[in-house]
Amino acid sequence: MPLDVQTASVAIQEAYQFASINPDVMKDIPCYCGCGDIGHASNYACYVSNVDDRGNLTTNNWLYRSIGFVMLAVVGITTQIKQRS
């Protein structure tokens, strides 16, 4: 996790952790915050920008650095999915 996320609220940390270990769930969830304009095809892309051949993740700190509605919407969606899993 990016350092910024490690020092963020528990809800943000848990959202990043859940998204990174549940790609099959998160890839099926569209993101409704408008990030499709920057290439995100799913809620998963809001958290993970790359997975290399060894399975190492590059997290997307765009979400954490965004403010207001965007961050709240994405984390809110993830929290709801996590509670249902």
PyMOL Python script that loads the backbone (N, CA, C, O; Angstrom):
from pymol import cmd

cmd.read_pdbstr("""\
ATOM      1  N   MET A   1       0.827  -1.180   0.000  1.00  0.00           N
ATOM      2  CA  MET A   1       0.000   0.000   0.000  1.00  0.00           C
ATOM      3  C   MET A   1       0.875   1.249   0.000  1.00  0.00           C
ATOM      4  O   MET A   1       1.923   1.280   0.646  1.00  0.00           O
ATOM      5  N   PRO A   2       0.440   2.281  -0.729  1.00  0.00           N
ATOM      6  CA  PRO A   2       1.200   3.525  -0.690  1.00  0.00           C
ATOM      7  C   PRO A   2       1.261   4.080   0.737  1.00  0.00           C
ATOM      8  O   PRO A   2       0.356   3.853   1.540  1.00  0.00           O
ATOM      9  N   LEU A   3       2.319   4.794   1.033  1.00  0.00           N
ATOM     10  CA  LEU A   3       2.478   5.375   2.369  1.00  0.00           C
ATOM     11  C   LEU A   3       1.283   6.246   2.742  1.00  0.00           C
ATOM     12  O   LEU A   3       0.834   6.240   3.888  1.00  0.00           O
ATOM     13  N   ASP A   4       0.772   6.996   1.765  1.00  0.00           N
ATOM     14  CA  ASP A   4      -0.393   7.843   2.039  1.00  0.00           C
ATOM     15  C   ASP A   4      -1.569   7.015   2.541  1.00  0.00           C
ATOM     16  O   ASP A   4      -2.295   7.439   3.440  1.00  0.00           O
ATOM     17  N   VAL A   5      -1.755   5.843   1.962  1.00  0.00           N
ATOM     18  CA  VAL A   5      -2.875   4.983   2.345  1.00  0.00           C
ATOM     19  C   VAL A   5      -2.616   4.364   3.717  1.00  0.00           C
ATOM     20  O   VAL A   5      -3.542   4.199   4.511  1.00  0.00           O
ATOM     21  N   GLN A   6      -1.369   4.024   3.993  1.00  0.00           N
ATOM     22  CA  GLN A   6      -1.029   3.426   5.290  1.00  0.00           C
ATOM     23  C   GLN A   6      -1.350   4.366   6.446  1.00  0.00           C
ATOM     24  O   GLN A   6      -1.602   3.914   7.562  1.00  0.00           O
ATOM     25  N   THR A   7      -1.341   5.650   6.188  1.00  0.00           N
ATOM     26  CA  THR A   7      -1.622   6.611   7.248  1.00  0.00           C
ATOM     27  C   THR A   7      -3.049   7.170   7.155  1.00  0.00           C
ATOM     28  O   THR A   7      -3.419   8.070   7.909  1.00  0.00           O
ATOM     29  N   ALA A   8      -3.835   6.634   6.235  1.00  0.00           N
ATOM     30  CA  ALA A   8      -5.218   7.091   6.053  1.00  0.00           C
ATOM     31  C   ALA A   8      -6.131   6.440   7.087  1.00  0.00           C
ATOM     32  O   ALA A   8      -5.683   5.663   7.931  1.00  0.00           O
ATOM     33  N   SER A   9      -7.399   6.766   7.007  1.00  0.00           N
ATOM     34  CA  SER A   9      -8.370   6.198   7.941  1.00  0.00           C
ATOM     35  C   SER A   9      -8.455   4.684   7.768  1.00  0.00           C
ATOM     36  O   SER A   9      -8.071   4.142   6.731  1.00  0.00           O
ATOM     37  N   VAL A  10      -8.949   4.027   8.773  1.00  0.00           N
ATOM     38  CA  VAL A  10      -9.094   2.573   8.735  1.00  0.00           C
ATOM     39  C   VAL A  10      -9.983   2.157   7.567  1.00  0.00           C
ATOM     40  O   VAL A  10      -9.698   1.156   6.909  1.00  0.00           O
ATOM     41  N   ALA A  11     -11.047   2.899   7.298  1.00  0.00           N
ATOM     42  CA  ALA A  11     -11.961   2.557   6.201  1.00  0.00           C
ATOM     43  C   ALA A  11     -11.236   2.545   4.859  1.00  0.00           C
ATOM     44  O   ALA A  11     -11.469   1.657   4.039  1.00  0.00           O
ATOM     45  N   ILE A  12     -10.370   3.511   4.628  1.00  0.00           N
ATOM     46  CA  ILE A  12      -9.620   3.558   3.372  1.00  0.00           C
ATOM     47  C   ILE A  12      -8.619   2.416   3.310  1.00  0.00           C
ATOM     48  O   ILE A  12      -8.491   1.767   2.271  1.00  0.00           O
ATOM     49  N   GLN A  13      -7.913   2.159   4.394  1.00  0.00           N
ATOM     50  CA  GLN A  13      -6.954   1.055   4.417  1.00  0.00           C
ATOM     51  C   GLN A  13      -7.653  -0.280   4.134  1.00  0.00           C
ATOM     52  O   GLN A  13      -7.173  -1.083   3.334  1.00  0.00           O
ATOM     53  N   GLU A  14      -8.779  -0.503   4.792  1.00  0.00           N
ATOM     54  CA  GLU A  14      -9.507  -1.756   4.600  1.00  0.00           C
ATOM     55  C   GLU A  14     -10.060  -1.870   3.182  1.00  0.00           C
ATOM     56  O   GLU A  14     -10.103  -2.965   2.623  1.00  0.00           O
ATOM     57  N   ALA A  15     -10.479  -0.762   2.601  1.00  0.00           N
ATOM     58  CA  ALA A  15     -10.978  -0.791   1.226  1.00  0.00           C
ATOM     59  C   ALA A  15      -9.862  -1.196   0.260  1.00  0.00           C
ATOM     60  O   ALA A  15     -10.083  -2.020  -0.627  1.00  0.00           O
ATOM     61  N   TYR A  16      -8.674  -0.627   0.423  1.00  0.00           N
ATOM     62  CA  TYR A  16      -7.534  -1.004  -0.414  1.00  0.00           C
ATOM     63  C   TYR A  16      -7.184  -2.480  -0.218  1.00  0.00           C
ATOM     64  O   TYR A  16      -6.957  -3.197  -1.193  1.00  0.00           O
ATOM     65  N   GLN A  17      -7.141  -2.934   1.022  1.00  0.00           N
ATOM     66  CA  GLN A  17      -6.804  -4.334   1.292  1.00  0.00           C
ATOM     67  C   GLN A  17      -7.830  -5.271   0.677  1.00  0.00           C
ATOM     68  O   GLN A  17      -7.459  -6.250   0.030  1.00  0.00           O
ATOM     69  N   PHE A  18      -9.110  -4.989   0.865  1.00  0.00           N
ATOM     70  CA  PHE A  18     -10.161  -5.836   0.327  1.00  0.00           C
ATOM     71  C   PHE A  18     -10.086  -5.881  -1.201  1.00  0.00           C
ATOM     72  O   PHE A  18     -10.151  -6.954  -1.801  1.00  0.00           O
ATOM     73  N   ALA A  19      -9.951  -4.723  -1.816  1.00  0.00           N
ATOM     74  CA  ALA A  19      -9.895  -4.669  -3.281  1.00  0.00           C
ATOM     75  C   ALA A  19      -8.710  -5.450  -3.826  1.00  0.00           C
ATOM     76  O   ALA A  19      -8.834  -6.152  -4.830  1.00  0.00           O
ATOM     77  N   SER A  20      -7.567  -5.332  -3.173  1.00  0.00           N
ATOM     78  CA  SER A  20      -6.363  -5.991  -3.694  1.00  0.00           C
ATOM     79  C   SER A  20      -6.402  -7.509  -3.561  1.00  0.00           C
ATOM     80  O   SER A  20      -5.762  -8.204  -4.351  1.00  0.00           O
ATOM     81  N   ILE A  21      -7.131  -8.043  -2.588  1.00  0.00           N
ATOM     82  CA  ILE A  21      -7.177  -9.505  -2.441  1.00  0.00           C
ATOM     83  C   ILE A  21      -8.455 -10.127  -2.999  1.00  0.00           C
ATOM     84  O   ILE A  21      -8.643 -11.342  -2.923  1.00  0.00           O
ATOM     85  N   ASN A  22      -9.332  -9.295  -3.557  1.00  0.00           N
ATOM     86  CA  ASN A  22     -10.584  -9.794  -4.137  1.00  0.00           C
ATOM     87  C   ASN A  22     -10.796  -9.256  -5.552  1.00  0.00           C
ATOM     88  O   ASN A  22     -11.832  -8.654  -5.832  1.00  0.00           O
ATOM     89  N   PRO A  23      -9.828  -9.466  -6.446  1.00  0.00           N
ATOM     90  CA  PRO A  23      -9.969  -8.895  -7.788  1.00  0.00           C
ATOM     91  C   PRO A  23     -11.186  -9.426  -8.548  1.00  0.00           C
ATOM     92  O   PRO A  23     -11.814  -8.677  -9.297  1.00  0.00           O
ATOM     93  N   ASP A  24     -11.524 -10.693  -8.371  1.00  0.00           N
ATOM     94  CA  ASP A  24     -12.664 -11.244  -9.103  1.00  0.00           C
ATOM     95  C   ASP A  24     -13.964 -10.545  -8.732  1.00  0.00           C
ATOM     96  O   ASP A  24     -14.819 -10.322  -9.588  1.00  0.00           O
ATOM     97  N   VAL A  25     -14.113 -10.203  -7.471  1.00  0.00           N
ATOM     98  CA  VAL A  25     -15.303  -9.488  -7.024  1.00  0.00           C
ATOM     99  C   VAL A  25     -15.270  -8.052  -7.537  1.00  0.00           C
ATOM    100  O   VAL A  25     -16.246  -7.563  -8.105  1.00  0.00           O
ATOM    101  N   MET A  26     -14.163  -7.396  -7.335  1.00  0.00           N
ATOM    102  CA  MET A  26     -14.074  -5.975  -7.642  1.00  0.00           C
ATOM    103  C   MET A  26     -14.103  -5.679  -9.139  1.00  0.00           C
ATOM    104  O   MET A  26     -14.582  -4.620  -9.545  1.00  0.00           O
ATOM    105  N   LYS A  27     -13.600  -6.594  -9.963  1.00  0.00           N
ATOM    106  CA  LYS A  27     -13.612  -6.378 -11.414  1.00  0.00           C
ATOM    107  C   LYS A  27     -15.022  -6.441 -11.981  1.00  0.00           C
ATOM    108  O   LYS A  27     -15.273  -5.925 -13.070  1.00  0.00           O
ATOM    109  N   ASP A  28     -15.934  -7.058 -11.266  1.00  0.00           N
ATOM    110  CA  ASP A  28     -17.323  -7.138 -11.722  1.00  0.00           C
ATOM    111  C   ASP A  28     -18.160  -5.943 -11.285  1.00  0.00           C
ATOM    112  O   ASP A  28     -19.331  -5.842 -11.651  1.00  0.00           O
ATOM    113  N   ILE A  29     -17.580  -5.046 -10.514  1.00  0.00           N
ATOM    114  CA  ILE A  29     -18.315  -3.897  -9.994  1.00  0.00           C
ATOM    115  C   ILE A  29     -17.883  -2.644 -10.759  1.00  0.00           C
ATOM    116  O   ILE A  29     -16.724  -2.236 -10.684  1.00  0.00           O
ATOM    117  N   PRO A  30     -18.813  -2.040 -11.488  1.00  0.00           N
ATOM    118  CA  PRO A  30     -18.432  -0.791 -12.158  1.00  0.00           C
ATOM    119  C   PRO A  30     -18.244   0.318 -11.130  1.00  0.00           C
ATOM    120  O   PRO A  30     -18.810   0.270 -10.039  1.00  0.00           O
ATOM    121  N   CYS A  31     -17.465   1.288 -11.479  1.00  0.00           N
ATOM    122  CA  CYS A  31     -17.288   2.431 -10.603  1.00  0.00           C
ATOM    123  C   CYS A  31     -18.137   3.558 -11.152  1.00  0.00           C
ATOM    124  O   CYS A  31     -18.066   3.880 -12.338  1.00  0.00           O
ATOM    125  N   TYR A  32     -18.925   4.146 -10.303  1.00  0.00           N
ATOM    126  CA  TYR A  32     -19.878   5.155 -10.719  1.00  0.00           C
ATOM    127  C   TYR A  32     -19.408   6.581 -10.472  1.00  0.00           C
ATOM    128  O   TYR A  32     -20.204   7.515 -10.577  1.00  0.00           O
ATOM    129  N   CYS A  33     -18.161   6.766 -10.152  1.00  0.00           N
ATOM    130  CA  CYS A  33     -17.710   8.112  -9.798  1.00  0.00           C
ATOM    131  C   CYS A  33     -17.156   8.882 -10.988  1.00  0.00           C
ATOM    132  O   CYS A  33     -16.734  10.028 -10.832  1.00  0.00           O
ATOM    133  N   GLY A  34     -17.146   8.291 -12.149  1.00  0.00           N
ATOM    134  CA  GLY A  34     -16.669   8.996 -13.331  1.00  0.00           C
ATOM    135  C   GLY A  34     -15.230   8.727 -13.697  1.00  0.00           C
ATOM    136  O   GLY A  34     -14.682   9.388 -14.579  1.00  0.00           O
ATOM    137  N   CYS A  35     -14.613   7.777 -13.045  1.00  0.00           N
ATOM    138  CA  CYS A  35     -13.201   7.505 -13.333  1.00  0.00           C
ATOM    139  C   CYS A  35     -13.004   6.746 -14.636  1.00  0.00           C
ATOM    140  O   CYS A  35     -11.866   6.525 -15.052  1.00  0.00           O
ATOM    141  N   GLY A  36     -14.088   6.344 -15.287  1.00  0.00           N
ATOM    142  CA  GLY A  36     -13.967   5.701 -16.591  1.00  0.00           C
ATOM    143  C   GLY A  36     -13.269   6.598 -17.590  1.00  0.00           C
ATOM    144  O   GLY A  36     -12.642   6.114 -18.532  1.00  0.00           O
ATOM    145  N   ASP A  37     -13.373   7.905 -17.394  1.00  0.00           N
ATOM    146  CA  ASP A  37     -12.720   8.862 -18.283  1.00  0.00           C
ATOM    147  C   ASP A  37     -11.198   8.772 -18.222  1.00  0.00           C
ATOM    148  O   ASP A  37     -10.509   9.218 -19.140  1.00  0.00           O
ATOM    149  N   ILE A  38     -10.675   8.196 -17.143  1.00  0.00           N
ATOM    150  CA  ILE A  38      -9.217   8.046 -17.036  1.00  0.00           C
ATOM    151  C   ILE A  38      -8.796   6.599 -17.243  1.00  0.00           C
ATOM    152  O   ILE A  38      -7.665   6.229 -16.928  1.00  0.00           O
ATOM    153  N   GLY A  39      -9.709   5.773 -17.775  1.00  0.00           N
ATOM    154  CA  GLY A  39      -9.361   4.413 -18.151  1.00  0.00           C
ATOM    155  C   GLY A  39      -9.764   3.316 -17.193  1.00  0.00           C
ATOM    156  O   GLY A  39      -9.467   2.148 -17.445  1.00  0.00           O
ATOM    157  N   HIS A  40     -10.420   3.645 -16.120  1.00  0.00           N
ATOM    158  CA  HIS A  40     -10.836   2.616 -15.173  1.00  0.00           C
ATOM    159  C   HIS A  40     -12.068   1.897 -15.703  1.00  0.00           C
ATOM    160  O   HIS A  40     -13.076   2.525 -16.026  1.00  0.00           O
ATOM    161  N   ALA A  41     -11.977   0.582 -15.787  1.00  0.00           N
ATOM    162  CA  ALA A  41     -13.086  -0.220 -16.298  1.00  0.00           C
ATOM    163  C   ALA A  41     -13.910  -0.826 -15.168  1.00  0.00           C
ATOM    164  O   ALA A  41     -14.987  -1.371 -15.410  1.00  0.00           O
ATOM    165  N   SER A  42     -13.418  -0.736 -13.947  1.00  0.00           N
ATOM    166  CA  SER A  42     -14.114  -1.337 -12.811  1.00  0.00           C
ATOM    167  C   SER A  42     -13.674  -0.678 -11.521  1.00  0.00           C
ATOM    168  O   SER A  42     -12.756   0.143 -11.509  1.00  0.00           O
ATOM    169  N   ASN A  43     -14.336  -1.043 -10.437  1.00  0.00           N
ATOM    170  CA  ASN A  43     -13.978  -0.543  -9.115  1.00  0.00           C
ATOM    171  C   ASN A  43     -12.566  -0.999  -8.751  1.00  0.00           C
ATOM    172  O   ASN A  43     -11.839  -0.283  -8.063  1.00  0.00           O
ATOM    173  N   TYR A  44     -12.181  -2.174  -9.205  1.00  0.00           N
ATOM    174  CA  TYR A  44     -10.837  -2.713  -8.939  1.00  0.00           C
ATOM    175  C   TYR A  44      -9.753  -1.749  -9.429  1.00  0.00           C
ATOM    176  O   TYR A  44      -8.749  -1.547  -8.746  1.00  0.00           O
ATOM    177  N   ALA A  45      -9.951  -1.161 -10.598  1.00  0.00           N
ATOM    178  CA  ALA A  45      -8.943  -0.274 -11.180  1.00  0.00           C
ATOM    179  C   ALA A  45      -8.738   0.989 -10.359  1.00  0.00           C
ATOM    180  O   ALA A  45      -7.708   1.652 -10.483  1.00  0.00           O
ATOM    181  N   CYS A  46      -9.707   1.326  -9.524  1.00  0.00           N
ATOM    182  CA  CYS A  46      -9.526   2.489  -8.662  1.00  0.00           C
ATOM    183  C   CYS A  46      -8.470   2.225  -7.583  1.00  0.00           C
ATOM    184  O   CYS A  46      -7.901   3.161  -7.021  1.00  0.00           O
ATOM    185  N   TYR A  47      -8.221   0.973  -7.306  1.00  0.00           N
ATOM    186  CA  TYR A  47      -7.275   0.590  -6.254  1.00  0.00           C
ATOM    187  C   TYR A  47      -5.963   0.027  -6.791  1.00  0.00           C
ATOM    188  O   TYR A  47      -4.898   0.312  -6.242  1.00  0.00           O
ATOM    189  N   VAL A  48      -6.029  -0.763  -7.851  1.00  0.00           N
ATOM    190  CA  VAL A  48      -4.853  -1.460  -8.371  1.00  0.00           C
ATOM    191  C   VAL A  48      -4.594  -1.011  -9.803  1.00  0.00           C
ATOM    192  O   VAL A  48      -5.468  -1.124 -10.662  1.00  0.00           O
ATOM    193  N   SER A  49      -3.400  -0.505 -10.054  1.00  0.00           N
ATOM    194  CA  SER A  49      -3.088  -0.025 -11.396  1.00  0.00           C
ATOM    195  C   SER A  49      -2.331  -1.056 -12.223  1.00  0.00           C
ATOM    196  O   SER A  49      -2.334  -0.977 -13.451  1.00  0.00           O
ATOM    197  N   ASN A  50      -1.682  -2.022 -11.575  1.00  0.00           N
ATOM    198  CA  ASN A  50      -0.920  -3.016 -12.328  1.00  0.00           C
ATOM    199  C   ASN A  50      -0.646  -4.244 -11.462  1.00  0.00           C
ATOM    200  O   ASN A  50      -0.493  -4.144 -10.244  1.00  0.00           O
ATOM    201  N   VAL A  51      -0.589  -5.398 -12.113  1.00  0.00           N
ATOM    202  CA  VAL A  51      -0.151  -6.642 -11.471  1.00  0.00           C
ATOM    203  C   VAL A  51       0.920  -7.223 -12.389  1.00  0.00           C
ATOM    204  O   VAL A  51       0.653  -7.501 -13.558  1.00  0.00           O
ATOM    205  N   ASP A  52       2.127  -7.408 -11.866  1.00  0.00           N
ATOM    206  CA  ASP A  52       3.194  -7.918 -12.711  1.00  0.00           C
ATOM    207  C   ASP A  52       3.122  -9.438 -12.838  1.00  0.00           C
ATOM    208  O   ASP A  52       2.241 -10.073 -12.258  1.00  0.00           O
ATOM    209  N   ASP A  53       4.040 -10.010 -13.590  1.00  0.00           N
ATOM    210  CA  ASP A  53       4.047 -11.453 -13.849  1.00  0.00           C
ATOM    211  C   ASP A  53       4.183 -12.294 -12.583  1.00  0.00           C
ATOM    212  O   ASP A  53       3.786 -13.459 -12.576  1.00  0.00           O
ATOM    213  N   ARG A  54       4.723 -11.739 -11.542  1.00  0.00           N
ATOM    214  CA  ARG A  54       4.893 -12.448 -10.270  1.00  0.00           C
ATOM    215  C   ARG A  54       3.709 -12.251  -9.327  1.00  0.00           C
ATOM    216  O   ARG A  54       3.680 -12.812  -8.231  1.00  0.00           O
ATOM    217  N   GLY A  55       2.744 -11.459  -9.754  1.00  0.00           N
ATOM    218  CA  GLY A  55       1.579 -11.203  -8.919  1.00  0.00           C
ATOM    219  C   GLY A  55       1.725 -10.023  -7.982  1.00  0.00           C
ATOM    220  O   GLY A  55       0.863  -9.792  -7.134  1.00  0.00           O
ATOM    221  N   ASN A  56       2.809  -9.272  -8.123  1.00  0.00           N
ATOM    222  CA  ASN A  56       3.017  -8.090  -7.285  1.00  0.00           C
ATOM    223  C   ASN A  56       2.114  -6.963  -7.769  1.00  0.00           C
ATOM    224  O   ASN A  56       2.027  -6.696  -8.968  1.00  0.00           O
ATOM    225  N   LEU A  57       1.453  -6.313  -6.839  1.00  0.00           N
ATOM    226  CA  LEU A  57       0.516  -5.248  -7.168  1.00  0.00           C
ATOM    227  C   LEU A  57       1.171  -3.882  -7.105  1.00  0.00           C
ATOM    228  O   LEU A  57       2.030  -3.620  -6.263  1.00  0.00           O
ATOM    229  N   THR A  58       0.749  -3.023  -8.009  1.00  0.00           N
ATOM    230  CA  THR A  58       1.041  -1.605  -7.905  1.00  0.00           C
ATOM    231  C   THR A  58      -0.295  -0.968  -7.577  1.00  0.00           C
ATOM    232  O   THR A  58      -1.220  -0.990  -8.388  1.00  0.00           O
ATOM    233  N   THR A  59      -0.390  -0.402  -6.391  1.00  0.00           N
ATOM    234  CA  THR A  59      -1.660   0.197  -6.002  1.00  0.00           C
ATOM    235  C   THR A  59      -1.795   1.568  -6.637  1.00  0.00           C
ATOM    236  O   THR A  59      -0.812   2.245  -6.937  1.00  0.00           O
ATOM    237  N   ASN A  60      -3.023   1.943  -6.826  1.00  0.00           N
ATOM    238  CA  ASN A  60      -3.335   3.210  -7.451  1.00  0.00           C
ATOM    239  C   ASN A  60      -3.634   4.220  -6.349  1.00  0.00           C
ATOM    240  O   ASN A  60      -4.686   4.151  -5.713  1.00  0.00           O
ATOM    241  N   ASN A  61      -2.729   5.144  -6.123  1.00  0.00           N
ATOM    242  CA  ASN A  61      -2.974   6.109  -5.059  1.00  0.00           C
ATOM    243  C   ASN A  61      -3.794   7.296  -5.543  1.00  0.00           C
ATOM    244  O   ASN A  61      -4.002   8.257  -4.803  1.00  0.00           O
ATOM    245  N   TRP A  62      -4.262   7.226  -6.796  1.00  0.00           N
ATOM    246  CA  TRP A  62      -5.173   8.249  -7.304  1.00  0.00           C
ATOM    247  C   TRP A  62      -6.397   8.359  -6.404  1.00  0.00           C
ATOM    248  O   TRP A  62      -6.848   9.461  -6.092  1.00  0.00           O
ATOM    249  N   LEU A  63      -6.933   7.213  -5.989  1.00  0.00           N
ATOM    250  CA  LEU A  63      -8.135   7.224  -5.165  1.00  0.00           C
ATOM    251  C   LEU A  63      -7.889   7.984  -3.870  1.00  0.00           C
ATOM    252  O   LEU A  63      -8.679   8.850  -3.492  1.00  0.00           O
ATOM    253  N   TYR A  64      -6.802   7.663  -3.198  1.00  0.00           N
ATOM    254  CA  TYR A  64      -6.541   8.316  -1.923  1.00  0.00           C
ATOM    255  C   TYR A  64      -6.323   9.815  -2.106  1.00  0.00           C
ATOM    256  O   TYR A  64      -6.754  10.614  -1.275  1.00  0.00           O
ATOM    257  N   ARG A  65      -5.662  10.189  -3.181  1.00  0.00           N
ATOM    258  CA  ARG A  65      -5.349  11.598  -3.398  1.00  0.00           C
ATOM    259  C   ARG A  65      -6.562  12.400  -3.879  1.00  0.00           C
ATOM    260  O   ARG A  65      -6.580  13.628  -3.797  1.00  0.00           O
ATOM    261  N   SER A  66      -7.562  11.693  -4.377  1.00  0.00           N
ATOM    262  CA  SER A  66      -8.765  12.417  -4.780  1.00  0.00           C
ATOM    263  C   SER A  66      -9.511  12.851  -3.533  1.00  0.00           C
ATOM    264  O   SER A  66      -9.301  12.302  -2.451  1.00  0.00           O
ATOM    265  N   ILE A  67     -10.363  13.814  -3.682  1.00  0.00           N
ATOM    266  CA  ILE A  67     -11.059  14.335  -2.509  1.00  0.00           C
ATOM    267  C   ILE A  67     -12.557  14.293  -2.701  1.00  0.00           C
ATOM    268  O   ILE A  67     -13.060  14.145  -3.815  1.00  0.00           O
ATOM    269  N   GLY A  68     -13.245  14.424  -1.613  1.00  0.00           N
ATOM    270  CA  GLY A  68     -14.683  14.586  -1.651  1.00  0.00           C
ATOM    271  C   GLY A  68     -15.442  13.384  -2.162  1.00  0.00           C
ATOM    272  O   GLY A  68     -15.181  12.247  -1.768  1.00  0.00           O
ATOM    273  N   PHE A  69     -16.384  13.652  -3.044  1.00  0.00           N
ATOM    274  CA  PHE A  69     -17.337  12.651  -3.495  1.00  0.00           C
ATOM    275  C   PHE A  69     -16.662  11.432  -4.112  1.00  0.00           C
ATOM    276  O   PHE A  69     -17.065  10.300  -3.843  1.00  0.00           O
ATOM    277  N   VAL A  70     -15.646  11.650  -4.931  1.00  0.00           N
ATOM    278  CA  VAL A  70     -15.018  10.532  -5.638  1.00  0.00           C
ATOM    279  C   VAL A  70     -14.503   9.497  -4.656  1.00  0.00           C
ATOM    280  O   VAL A  70     -14.837   8.317  -4.772  1.00  0.00           O
ATOM    281  N   MET A  71     -13.698   9.914  -3.695  1.00  0.00           N
ATOM    282  CA  MET A  71     -13.133   8.976  -2.733  1.00  0.00           C
ATOM    283  C   MET A  71     -14.233   8.336  -1.902  1.00  0.00           C
ATOM    284  O   MET A  71     -14.212   7.126  -1.675  1.00  0.00           O
ATOM    285  N   LEU A  72     -15.186   9.123  -1.449  1.00  0.00           N
ATOM    286  CA  LEU A  72     -16.267   8.586  -0.626  1.00  0.00           C
ATOM    287  C   LEU A  72     -17.111   7.580  -1.396  1.00  0.00           C
ATOM    288  O   LEU A  72     -17.533   6.567  -0.837  1.00  0.00           O
ATOM    289  N   ALA A  73     -17.358   7.849  -2.667  1.00  0.00           N
ATOM    290  CA  ALA A  73     -18.174   6.938  -3.479  1.00  0.00           C
ATOM    291  C   ALA A  73     -17.470   5.603  -3.666  1.00  0.00           C
ATOM    292  O   ALA A  73     -18.082   4.552  -3.477  1.00  0.00           O
ATOM    293  N   VAL A  74     -16.215   5.630  -4.029  1.00  0.00           N
ATOM    294  CA  VAL A  74     -15.483   4.384  -4.295  1.00  0.00           C
ATOM    295  C   VAL A  74     -15.297   3.583  -3.014  1.00  0.00           C
ATOM    296  O   VAL A  74     -15.524   2.373  -3.009  1.00  0.00           O
ATOM    297  N   VAL A  75     -14.894   4.226  -1.942  1.00  0.00           N
ATOM    298  CA  VAL A  75     -14.719   3.522  -0.671  1.00  0.00           C
ATOM    299  C   VAL A  75     -16.069   3.017  -0.166  1.00  0.00           C
ATOM    300  O   VAL A  75     -16.143   1.921   0.390  1.00  0.00           O
ATOM    301  N   GLY A  76     -17.123   3.785  -0.345  1.00  0.00           N
ATOM    302  CA  GLY A  76     -18.452   3.353   0.067  1.00  0.00           C
ATOM    303  C   GLY A  76     -18.909   2.107  -0.672  1.00  0.00           C
ATOM    304  O   GLY A  76     -19.447   1.183  -0.062  1.00  0.00           O
ATOM    305  N   ILE A  77     -18.698   2.078  -1.980  1.00  0.00           N
ATOM    306  CA  ILE A  77     -19.044   0.894  -2.777  1.00  0.00           C
ATOM    307  C   ILE A  77     -18.261  -0.316  -2.285  1.00  0.00           C
ATOM    308  O   ILE A  77     -18.830  -1.393  -2.108  1.00  0.00           O
ATOM    309  N   THR A  78     -16.976  -0.147  -2.065  1.00  0.00           N
ATOM    310  CA  THR A  78     -16.127  -1.249  -1.609  1.00  0.00           C
ATOM    311  C   THR A  78     -16.560  -1.740  -0.238  1.00  0.00           C
ATOM    312  O   THR A  78     -16.601  -2.947   0.003  1.00  0.00           O
ATOM    313  N   THR A  79     -16.875  -0.838   0.646  1.00  0.00           N
ATOM    314  CA  THR A  79     -17.320  -1.221   1.995  1.00  0.00           C
ATOM    315  C   THR A  79     -18.603  -2.033   1.923  1.00  0.00           C
ATOM    316  O   THR A  79     -18.739  -3.023   2.641  1.00  0.00           O
ATOM    317  N   GLN A  80     -19.535  -1.647   1.086  1.00  0.00           N
ATOM    318  CA  GLN A  80     -20.771  -2.407   0.934  1.00  0.00           C
ATOM    319  C   GLN A  80     -20.531  -3.808   0.384  1.00  0.00           C
ATOM    320  O   GLN A  80     -21.132  -4.778   0.845  1.00  0.00           O
ATOM    321  N   ILE A  81     -19.655  -3.903  -0.599  1.00  0.00           N
ATOM    322  CA  ILE A  81     -19.320  -5.206  -1.179  1.00  0.00           C
ATOM    323  C   ILE A  81     -18.643  -6.076  -0.148  1.00  0.00           C
ATOM    324  O   ILE A  81     -18.947  -7.265  -0.043  1.00  0.00           O
ATOM    325  N   LYS A  82     -17.727  -5.501   0.617  1.00  0.00           N
ATOM    326  CA  LYS A  82     -17.011  -6.241   1.651  1.00  0.00           C
ATOM    327  C   LYS A  82     -17.985  -6.799   2.691  1.00  0.00           C
ATOM    328  O   LYS A  82     -17.834  -7.939   3.128  1.00  0.00           O
ATOM    329  N   GLN A  83     -18.959  -6.024   3.080  1.00  0.00           N
ATOM    330  CA  GLN A  83     -19.938  -6.465   4.081  1.00  0.00           C
ATOM    331  C   GLN A  83     -20.798  -7.612   3.558  1.00  0.00           C
ATOM    332  O   GLN A  83     -21.255  -8.445   4.341  1.00  0.00           O
ATOM    333  N   ARG A  84     -21.020  -7.667   2.267  1.00  0.00           N
ATOM    334  CA  ARG A  84     -21.851  -8.720   1.677  1.00  0.00           C
ATOM    335  C   ARG A  84     -21.080 -10.003   1.423  1.00  0.00           C
ATOM    336  O   ARG A  84     -21.672 -11.063   1.224  1.00  0.00           O
ATOM    337  N   SER A  85     -19.753  -9.904   1.429  1.00  0.00           N
ATOM    338  CA  SER A  85     -18.908 -11.081   1.130  1.00  0.00           C
ATOM    339  C   SER A  85     -18.761 -11.986   2.322  1.00  0.00           C
ATOM    340  O   SER A  85     -18.087 -13.012   2.238  1.00  0.00           O
TER     341      SER A  85
END
""", "prot")
cmd.dss("prot")
cmd.show_as("cartoon", "prot")
cmd.util.cbc("prot")
cmd.orient("prot")
